[in-house]
Amino acid sequence: MNVYGFEVSHVDSLILGENDEENRIQWDALAEARRSFIADGIVPHPAGWLHADIIDSWTRCKEMGVDPESTDLATPLSDDDFQIVKNEYAKLVEAAKPLIEIIDDLNLNNEYIFELISRNGVTVLRTGDMDLHSIVRNCSMMNEPAMGTNAHTLCMKYGKPYIVLGPEHYCSALSDIAAIACPVFNKNGVVVASLLLTQPLPEKPWSVEYRRLLSHALGFITSISAALENQMVFQDSLAMIADADERLEEERAHGMRTRHVLDTAVGSSGDPILILDSSGIVQHASPEAVHLLRTTMDDVIGRSTESLLGLEWPSAFEPLMESSGVEITAQVGPKLVGIRGNAVRSAQGMETEGFVARISGLHEPKARSGGASGEVATITFDDILGTSGAMHEAIALARRYALTSENVLITGESGTGKEYFAQAIHNASRPTGSFMSVNCAAIPPRLIESELFGYESGAFTGADKAGKPGKIELADGGTLFLDEIGDMPLELQATLLRVLENKSVMRLGGKSYRKVDFRVVAATNRSLAKMVEDGLFREDLLYRLSILTVTLPPLRIREGDILFFAYYFLNECRRKSHEGPARFTPAVEKLLKEYPWPGNVRQIKNAIFSAFYAAVSDEIDIPDLPQYLRDGTGGPFGDFEGLSYAARYTPDGVAVEEQAVEAAPDDGSAAGKEEAADVPIMLPEEFLRMDSIEGAAIRLALMYAQGNVTQAAEMLQISKATLYRKIKEHKLR
């Protein structure tokens, strides 16, 4: 039989029969073999019901003169000798205490004793019913010469688990107990102790049911032993780390002081600076440099010049080392940057120990005047941020559309960057013309007509005496951006359609048309097709505007972009203030990735700015975030529609539930409910209460995983959300 990696053939030898009656016959044969050996000296042959290891132990006991009828089965130790053993096993006892507490938590219904026993048979830690056996004594040694055949001696002698039952014991005083023992190995594979569970035999120790319980119990003891071994390795590692920390404490303190001075100097310079070591690896960076490179501080530090800038070290930097006035260029994503700097020389001036690089953006966004209105378009496609495939596809499509002269409709949720795309299309197609923007939702309906078409002198009361050109007229040679086109009054849509068809416009109060060469880029976060069905938008205008359509993906489906923007805006804050938190805790990163961001990029910018100025440490943690983020609501102005966001985070970042879910039915069905999988730890079933088993299994899994909840959940074969809930129920944290 294999139990947790151990070969335990002895367990199978206990009861081989197919039913209780056959097993009882073999049990009686075992008792008769022991009687014949002790009374008549007849050495039995190994059989399915009598293992050779037991026979060998009986033989050793007889040769040593062990009295099989003795009731005093322990050799007393002096106080000094017992103290020596305690001192030797102090670390092992400390490691075993949390595991022994698990046994206590099980609330075993039957009498039992659970012990940690030293290599020479001295109990160093014990729990259970202390009055169960008279042979169990403090300050005594229980080994084969003292108590005859026993499970813990055999398991330490042969290095594998053992179960010794009733008549298998050499001494009659042990004939009514079951003993289950497992060895404990140190990191070198040497047996240093054993774990022993002792219980009274049931009325029918030969039954098939009892055999099954023994197997479960042995599996449980073996898992405790493995956990103890892992805990010892962990303690040794901690001791080594503590020793190393003590030796390096002064050096680390000196290094931290030096780094703090350097970080302060670099961070307060206001310039985009990278500090490289002698191998061309980035050691420090200013917030301005991180912002310019569109990345995060953690991503910059430790990068080589080749991976970060595409420049081989040191050959590409040789011109800079020879003259501080020289500038080299590097391609970083869509941007071209310039690099100047100075080498850091050794005291003798012979060797290069580092380099201070100052970087600058060489790509300047195009900015075009909007005539009398003075509007500008500063955004190009190179300025649109994002690393996700969905955004790259949208940019690539918009670039292709920009090469045509057709009208473009940009659709997407609020905050996805529709105006950025409109400016980028303009700068890619008509960069020398004006970019005229009209927000159809922001201008009162009675004024939007004059805003678009302009007016002549005296067209209406209060009109400028000189008249005024409209945005369409001002967009001649350029682009007219109609933002929130879905809010344009229905009666004005027919007039706009005629202008688009004829490319000519007449001012209000005018008598003639003016030819205008302009391109329309419209944007909306509404369903224009649905508005057409409802009679709120002209179908022919929709066809005219949507010849080419670009749909911008919401932030929540742009894989990788949420943390990208979070760190981008964090760096922007640090660039302005030259101090403050430089990173997010893992709990915050998890929450940011799971939150659906109904306000998209605009919302995440506001959230990061708020958290940055609320934080008091060098990391942004859960309590620093806006309340609506911690509560899982849609934003500072209320819940987002159609989704019940179940993620609720405690101050330490523990999510009560893992994701946004549809509201569960309240009809009593099982929909939406999660059932915990069976815990894969074998326990003596009839001895335990289910709630105790569950709590003990969770504690054991957490001990195995050294506190890592994700690994513990995998061991228990349940979800992480379920494990967090169970931890709370059992008050384990």
N, C-alpha and C positions, 0 to 999 in steps of 0.2 A: 504493500500500500504506500502511495506517495502522498505526503501531507506537507504542503508548502515547501516543496523541494527536498524533503527528507524521505528516505526510504524507511518505512516502518513496517516491516514484515511481521513483527511481533503482534501488532494489533489484529491482523487477520488470523493469527494462530489462536486467539482467545476463543473464538466461537466460529466454527466452520460449518456447523450443521445448517440444513435448509429450513429447520423449524425449531421451535423452543424445546421440543422433546428430545431431539437429537443433540441439541446444544447442552441440555441438562445431563445427558449421559456422559458427554465428554467432560463436563464440569466435574462430575463425580469421579471420573477416571483420573483427572488431575489431582483431586484431593487424595485418592488412593495412592497415586504415585508418590506424593509427598510423604504420606504416612509410611509407606514401605521403605523409602529412602532413609528417613530418620530412625525408624524402629529397627529395620533389618539390614540397613546399609545397601539395599538394592538400588543400583544406579539405573534409572530408566533411560530408554532410548528416545531421542527427539521424535516428536510426532506433531501432527497438525495442531494438537491442542497443548503441546508442551515444547517451548522453544529451547534450543541448545544453550542460549545465553543464561536462561534460568537454571538449567541443570548445572552449568559451570559455576554459577554463583552458589548453589547449594553445596557443591563439592568444596569450594573455597571456605565456606562457612564451617563445614564440618572439620576441615583440616585446621582451621584457626581455633576450634573449640568453642564456637558460639553456642550458647545454651538455647535450644529452640523453645523452651518453656519459660524463659526469663521474661519478667515484666519490666525490668529496668534496662531499657534499650538505648541509653545515651550515656556518653562519657562526659562527666562534668569538667569544665575548664575553670582555671583560676581567673580572678578578675583581671589580672595583668595579661594573661594569654587571650582572654576574650577582647580586651581593649586593643590588643595588637591586630586581631582579625578585623575589628570594627574600623580601625584606622586604615588598614589595607584596602577595605572595600567601601570607604567613605564616598568616593566619587561614583561608584556603581550604584550605591544606595540612593544617592541624590538623583541620579538619572532615572532610577526605577520608581521613585515615589509617585510621580504623576501617573504612571501606569498602574501602580497598586491602587491609586484612588479610583481608577476606572473600575477595578474589581469591586471596590466598596460601593460604587454607584449602581452596580448591577442588582443589589438587593437580592442575592440568591436565596431562594426559599428553603433550600436544604442546608444542613450543617456542612461546613467546609473549613479548611485552612489553606491559605495561599501563601507560599513562602519563597523568598530568594535565599538560596543556600550557597555557601562558599565552596570552594574546590575541595576542602577537607571535611565538609559536612556540617558546618556551623551556620545556623540560621541568622542572617544579618538584617532581614526585614520580613515582617509577617502581618497578615490580616486575617480576619475570620473569627470563628468560634474557638476561643482559646481553651475552653474546657472540653473540647471534643475528644482529645486523646491524652491520656496520662503520659505518653512517651514524649510529648512535645514539651521541651523545657528550655528556658533561657540559659545562656552561658553553658551550652553543652555541645558535644560533637556527635552527630548521628551519621555514621558510616557503616560499611559492611562489617568490620570487626565488632562494632557495638550493637547493631540492630539486625544483622543478617541481610538477606536479599531485600533490596529496596529500589524504587524507580529512579531516585535522583542519583544514586551512586552509579547505576548502570548507564544512565544517559550521559553522565560525565566521563565514564570509562570508555564508552564506545562512540561518543560524539553524535548521538541521534536520540530522538524522542522515544520514550518508553511508557507503556501502561503496565502496571503490575497489580494483579487482582488477587484478593483473598488467599487461597491456598498456594499461590505462586510465591508468597513471602515465606521465608525460611522459619521465622518465629511465629508462634501461635498467636501472640498478642496483636499481630497485624492481619490476622486471617479474616477480619470482618471489614476491611477497608479497601478502597480503590485509590491508587496513587498514580497520578499522571505527571510526568516530568519532561522537561525539554532543556537541552544545554544552551548556555549563553557563551558565545565566542567573542574574543577581542578582535581588534583590527588585523592581527597577525594570524587569525584562524586558530587560536589556542582556546580551549575550553577553560573559562575562568569561574563559572558558576552554573547554577541550574535554577529553573523555576518549577515549583512543585505545587500541584493541587491535590489535596487529600479530602476524600468524602467517604461516608459509610456506604457499604454495599447495599443495594436495594434487596427486596425480598426475593426477586428472581434475577440474579446477576447473569444468568445464562441467556436471557431473552434477547431476541433479535432487536427489539426496541431499545434495550439498554446498550447493545453494541453500537447502534446508530448514534446514541447520545454521547458515547465515549469518543467516537470519531469527531463529532462536533466540538466537544470539549478540548480534545487534543489539538484540533485546528486553531481554536481560540488561544490556547496556551502558546502554541508555536508562533502565532502572529504577535503576541505580547513580547515573546523573546526576540523576534526580528526587530520590533520597534525599539526594544532596549538596546540592541546592538547598534542600530542607527543612531540612537540618542548618544551612545558612548562616542561614536565617531564624530558626531556633531560637537560634543563637549571638547574632545581633543582638538578639533579644528578651532573652536573658540579660544581655547587656551593658547594655541600657537599664534592666533591672530592677536590676542591680548599681549603676548610677549613681544611680538613684532611691533605692535603699536607703542608699547612702552619705550622700546629702543628708538623708534622713529619720531616720537612725540616732539622733541625739540626741533628736529629738522623740518617736520611738517609745520610747526608753528612759525618757524622762520620763513618757510616757503609761502605760507598763507599771508604773512605780513607783506612780503615782497609782492605777491600777486595782487593784494588789495591796493597797494600803492600804484601798481602798474595799471590795474583795471580802472582806478579812479582817474589816473592821468589820461588814459586812452578814452574813457567814456566821457570825460568833460572837455575833450579837445574840440568837439563839434565837427570833426572831419571824418570822412570814411577811411579808417585806418585798419590794416591787417599787420599783425606782428608775427613773423615767421622765425622758426628756429633754424639751426644750421643744416637741417635736412629739407627745408622748404615746407614744413608742417605748420599750419596756423595754430598759434598758441593763444593769441588774444585778438579781439576784434571790437571795434566801436559799434554802437547801435546804428550809426549812420551807414557803416559798411554793410552790416547785415541787411538793413532796409534797402540799400542800393542793389544788393545781390538777390533780393527777393527770396530770402530763405530764413532760417532760424539760427539763433546763436549756437544751439547745440549741434546743428548741422554744419556750421562753419568750423568750430573748434575741432582740431584734430584732422582736418582735411589737408591733403597735399595740394600744392599749386596746380598740379596737372589735373586732378579731379575737380577742383573748384574753378580754376581759371583757364584750364586747357594749356597751361604753360609749363614746359619741362624745367625742372630745377636741377642745377643752377644755370644751365646754358642760356635760357631765355632771359635771365636777369643780369647777365654779364654786362650789357650796355649800361644798365642802371648803376651797377657797382662801380663802374669806371667814371661815371659823371652823374651828379645829382640833377642836372638840367635835362636829361634825356627822358623821353616818355615812350613807353611801349603800349600796345593795345592787346586786348583779349576779348573774345566773344563769349558772353555769359548769357545763355538763352538767346532771346531776341535782341539783347542790348550789346552794344560795343562800348567797352570801358577803357579808360586810359589809366596807366599805372606809372607812378613816379615813386622815388624813394631813396633810402640810404641804407648801406650795409652797416651792420654792427660788427666791428672788428675786435679781435682779442687785444689784451693789454699790450702785446708786442706788435700789434698791427699786422700780423702775418696771416692770420686765419679769420675766415668769416664765421661768426658765431650766430648770426641771425640777420634779419632784414626787416625794416619798417617800410611797408608799402602804403602809399596813399593812392586811392582809386577815385575815379571821377566818371560820371556818365557822359559819354560822347554823343549819345543819341538824344537829340532835342525834339520833343513833340512839336508838330506843326501847329501854329496858331494863326488863324486868319480873321481879319476884321469883318465885322458884319455891317459895315457902312455906318449910317447914322445911328443905328442901335448899338454899335460897338460890341456885338456878340462874337464870341470866339469858339472854335472847336480845337481843343488841346489834346484830344485822345486819338491815338492810332491803335491799330491792331496789336502792335508790340507792347502797348501799355495795358492791355486787358489781361488781368491776372487769372491764374488757375492752372492746375496741373492735371485735371481729370480728362479722361477721354471724351466725355460728353461735351465739355466746354471746347476742347480742341476741335471737335467736329463742327460745332456751331461757328467757331472762328473761321475755319477753313471754308465753310459754305458762304459766310458773309463776305470773305475775301473774293470769292469767285463772283458773287453778285455785284460787288463793288465795281468790277471791271465792265459792267453793262451800264446802259442808260435807263433801265427800267426802274419803276417805283418798287420800293421794298417795304414789306410789313414785318415788324418785329413784335413777336408775342412772347409773353412770359409773365410770371408772377411779379408783384411789386418787389423791388430790391434786387432783381437779377442782373441789372446793368443794361437796360434797353437804350438809355441815352448814350452810354459809352459806345455801344455798337453803332448808333446813328452817327456819332462824331467820327468813329473810325472809318465807316463807309464813306463819309464825306471826304475825309483827308486822303483816302485811297483813290477816290474817283474825281473829285473836283476841288483839289487843295487850294487853287488860286481864287476860288469863288467864296461868296459869303455863306455862312452857316446860320440860318434863321430858325429860331425855335419858338413854337407856340404850344403852350400847355392848355389844351382844350377844356380841362377840368378846372383850371385856376382862373379863367377869365369869365366874367359874367356873360351870359348868352347875348345880351343886347350890345356888348362891346366887341365880341369876338369877330363880327363881320367887318367892322372898321379896322380891327387889328390885322386881319388877313388881307383885305382888299384896299385899305387906305381910303382917303376921302379928298374931295376937292373943297376949296374955300366955300363956306356958306352951306355945306351939305346938311348941317344940322346945328341946332343951338349949341353954342360953346365950341364949335369946330374952329381949329386953327385957321387964321385968315389966309395963310400961305398954303393950306392943305397939307396932307401928309401921305407919304407912300406907305402901302401895307407891306406885311412880311413877305407876301408872294413877290411883289415887285422888287423888294430889297434882295430877294434870293436869286435874282437874275445872274446866271453864270455859276450858281452854287446849289445849295441844298435847302429845302424847306422841311424842317422836322416837326411833324404834328404828333405831339405826345398826348397820350390818353385820347386817341381819336374816337373812341367809343362814346365820349361825353360831348361830342360836337352836336349841337342842336339839329334835329331832323330837317327843319326848313332850310338850314344853311348847307346841308349836304348836297342838294341839287345844284346850287351855285358852284360849289367846289368841284363837282363832277364836270361841269361845263368848262371850268378853267383848266382842269387836267386834260380834257379832250382837245381843247383848242390852243392850249398854252398861251393864252392871252387873258388879260385882266382889265376890268374897268373899275375905277375908283367910285366910291359912293358919291353920288351927285355929279359924276362925270358924264361925258357925252361920246367918248371914244375908247376903244380898246388899245392896250399896250401889249405888244408881244413880249413874252418873258421866257427865257430859257432856264428852267429850273427842274430839279429832281425832287420827288417827294419820298421821304422816309417817314413812315408812320409807326406808332407803337401803341400797344394796348395790353392791359392785363385782364381784359374781359373777352368773352366768347362772342365775336362779332357775328358768327353764324347763328348763334342762339338769338342775338339781338335782331337779326334779319327775320327769323321766324316770329319774333314777338312784335314786328313792325316798328322797331326802334332804330333800325339802321338800313340804309338803302343797299339792296343787293348789287345794283350796278356799280355803286361806289366801292363796295367791298371787292368786286372783281378788278376794278381799276387799281385799287391800292395794293392788292395781294398778288400781283403778277409773280413776285418773288417773295417768299415768306421764310423768315428765320425764327425758329422757336428756341428760346433760351431755357436751358434746364434749371430747375430749382436747386438750391444749394444742397438739400438733403439727399439728392441722388448723385451728386458730383463726388465720387469716391476720392478721398484724400484731400479735397479742397477745404473741408471744414477746419481741420487743424492748420492747413496752410494759411488760410485767412486769419485764424486766431493768432498765430505767431506773427503774421505780417502786421496786424494792427497792434499787437503787443510791442513789436519793435518800433512802430511809429510813435507809440507813447514814450518809450525809452529814449528815442531820438530827440523828442521835444524836451523831456525832463532831465535826461542824462543820469537818471537813477531810477530805482524802483524794481519790482519783480521782473525776472528775466525768463521765467518758465512757468508752466502749469504743473500741478501735482497730477499723478496718474489718474486719480479719481475725477479731477476736473476734465482731463482729456477724454475720459470715458463718457462723461456726461455730455460734453460738447459734441462728440461724435454721434450720440444716440438722440439728441434733441432734434426735432424736425425743422427748426428754423423757418417758421411761416413768413417772417420778414426778410429772409434770405441775407445777402451780404450786408445790406444796410443794418439789419438787426444785429448780426454778429459783431459788426464794428461798434455799435452802441454798447453792446454787452461787454466787450473786452475793454473798452475805454472806462466803463463804469467799474469793472472789477479791478482794473489797474490802479485807479485812484482810491479804491476802498482797501486794497491790500496793505498789510503792515509788515510783511516779511519778504524774503527774496523769491517766494513762490506764491502764485495765486491758488488759493484753496477754495473748497466748496463754500464756506461762509462768505467769501469775498464776492461771489457771483450775485447778480440781481435776484430778487426774491422770486420772480416769475420763472427763472431758470431752475432754481432749487425746487420749486413746487411743480414744475413740469407743465405750466400753463403756456398759452400761446405767445404772450408778450406782456409788456407793462400795462396794456389796455384791455386785457381779457384773454380768455381761451380761444385757441384757433378752432375753426368749425369742423365738425364731422369726425373728430378723432378724440378718443379718451386716452390721454397720455399717462400711462400708469407708473412711469419712473418717478419715484420720490426718493430723494437722497438725504441721508442723515449727514450731520456735520463731518463725519469721517469718510464720507464718500460711498457708503454702502447703499446700493440700490435695492429697494424693497421688491421691485419687479424690474425685469430686464429690458422691456421694449414697449413701444406703442402698440396697443391692442384694440380691436373692436370691442364694444361694450358686450359683456357676457350676458347670455340670456338668463332671465330670472324665473324660468319655469321649472327649476329643480333638476334640469338635465345635466349631463356630465360635460357639456360643451365648455371649453375654456379651462377645465380643471386639470391639474397635473397630478398624477399619482406617483409617489416616490417609488423608485425601483427597490428590489430587495437588497439589503446591505450584504455585500459579499464577505462577511466575517462569520465564521462558524461558531455557534454558541450552544451550550447545553439547553435545549429548547424548554423542557419542562421545569427547569430551575429558575426561569427568568420572567420578569414582567416586560412587555413589549416596549413601554416607554423607556425603561431602563436600558434595554438593548440598544434602542435608537440613539439615546444620548451617549452611551459608552462607545458605540461605533463611530459616532461623529468625532468624539474626543480622540479616539485612536487614529482615525484618518487624519485629523489635524496634526497629531503628533508625528505620524509618518511623513506628512508633507511639510513639517516644520512651519506650520502656520499658513501655508499657501492655500487659499480657499479654492482656487481653480483646480489644483492638483488633488485636493481632498475630495472635491465634487466628482472628479473623474474616477477616483478610487471607489467611491460609494455608488457610482453609476446613477447619479441624479444631477439635475441642472444646478448651476451656481445660484440661481435665484431661490430654488428650493432649499439649498444648503443654508443660505443666509437666513431664510425664514425659520429653519429648524434650529439654527444657532440661537436665534432670538427666543424661540419657544422654550428651549432648554436652559436659557440664561447662561450660555457657555462663554459669553464675552460681555 
